[in-house]
Amino acid sequence: MKDPYSAIISPLRTEKGTKLLSFNKYLFYVNKKANKIEIREAIEEIYKVKVERVNTITVRGKKKRVRFVEGKTPDWKKAIVTLKQGEKIDIT
């Protein structure tokens, strides 16, 4: 992925993500095909910060049902990005 905006879709604003901010960790919704190296380079280029570590999680979609039709929400991928000491991202 050449374009950093194709690897990073959006920041995630969740209760768990808010708790992780005190540890200098940020949550991002990322492309399912993006690997840790591409995510690191994209974050460093977009936000102009130094990344210490990237952890990724593939979240499975949930089964949903509307009346008699069963379906499934899509799988998606999130990344927990740890920044180096003294670095900060303003996500608001």
N, C-alpha and C positions, 0 to 999 in steps of 0.2 A: 504494500500500500504506500504509494508515493505521497499522497495528500494526507497531512495529519488530521484533517477534519473528517476523513473517511474512517479513521480508526476510532476516534473519540466521538461518540454521538451526543452525549450530554452528561453533566454532573448529576448525581443522584442525591436528592434531598430526603433523607429518611431519618427516623429516630436513631437508628444504629449509627448512621453516618455522622450525625451530630455529636454522638458520644465519642466517636473516633477522632474528631477534630482536636481534642485535648492531647492526643498522642501524635499529632502532626500527620494524620492519615486522612485521605480523601477518597470518596467513592465516585466511580464513573460508570456510566452505561456505555459499553464499547461494542464494536462490531464483532460478531461471532468468529470471523476469520482472522482477526488481529491477534498477534502473539505478544508476549511480554516486551520484547525489544521494540516493536513498532509502537506499542502503547507508551513506553518510556520516552522514545524520541518525540512522539506527538505531544505529550504533556510538556516536555522541556521546550519545544518550539512554540506551542500556543501560549503557555503561561510564563515563559522565561524564568523557570526555576530549575533547580537540580534535584533529580529523583534519586532516592537511595534504593528503594525496592518496589517491585510491582508483584502483587498477588492477584490471580484471576480465578473466578468461579463461574462455571456454566450452570445457570439456574434452569431447571426443567420446568416446562409449562404445566399448568394445572388442568385437570379435566373439568370441563364445564358442561352444563346441560341447559338447553332452552326447550322447555316442554318435552317433546319426545326425541329431539335431535341431540345427540351427544357430540362433543367436540373437544378441542384442546387448545389452550392458549400457546403461543409460540415459545420455544426455548430462547433464552437470551443470556448474555454474558456481562458480568460486572467485574470491575478491577478496583482493588484497594491499593492506592498509590501512597507510599510513604516518602515524604520529602526529607531532605537533609536538614540538620539542625539550623535554625534561623531562617529557613525558607517558609513562605506563606502564600496561599492562593486566596484571592478575594472572590468568592463564588456568588455573593449576593447580587 
